[in-house]
Amino acid sequence: MFAFIVVASFVALGFWQLDRLDQRRAANDLIEARSAEILVLDAAPAPSGGEADLDYRAAEAEVRFLEPDFARIANRSQGGVAGEHVVAIVELADGSALAVNRGFVPLDDPRPLDPLPDGPTRVEGWLRATVERGLFGATDEGAGDLLPRFDTERLSFRLGRPLPPVWLQLATPPGVEDPSRTTGSVPEPVPLPPLDDGPHLGYAVQWFIFATLGTVFYGLLLVRRARGHGAAITVAAGAART
């Protein structure tokens, strides 16, 4: 019974990874579709069906930076390096405010943040939905400038003025039009997630291999046990005749 449960668990984990693969491919298709057409932001975006409708939508806007280093998002990583994301607050053409992720700063990096252009400047990137606290997520106590997640509601509370439930992830530093010239920028631009299949197919194959090996091993064990039991019966029968 135990062996059956183990093998069934391996099979279930394999199909779970295949389901994760389908989800990832669907997400990749969504990102590609939403990044194909640029949304020009003259006012704070107002998603009609919820902030998820604008997630990963390519966008650009002419803004004025109000708070260049308003807060930091903790426990981020990029290229295998631990660090933080820099949150800025910008003002759009209609006077509304929008939270912006300027990019990644490694921990203990002594370099100052790159200076921002004076006055209005054009920025581009993609919109991301606000990140709400999960069941086991860290809490935000409301003190200091270090936050556990990009929660626009908490940012709005700290700012003292409303923010839309989406924020803009900058593709390049403000004032830099050529993405190839961002090397050495502080903060470093945060790229889109890789649009590939990830490790899910490989993991699924591994789980199905484990299930197959478990079945074969348990079958051989049963055969060996049956042969041993048959041999014991034959010895007992021979002893009884003598």
Secondary structure, 3 states (H helix, E strand, C coil): CHHHHHHHHHHHHHHHHHHHHHHHHHHHHHHHHHCCCCEEECCCCCCCCCHHHHCCCEEEEEEEEEEEEEEEEEEEEECCEEEEEEEEEEECCCCCEEEEEEEEEECCCCCCCCCCCCCCEEEEEEEEECCCCCCCCCCCCCCCCEECCCCHHHHHHHHCCCCCCEEEEECCCCCCCCHHHCCCCCCECCCCCCCCCCCHHHHHHHHHHHHHHHHHHHHHHHHHHHHHHHHHHHHHHHHHHC
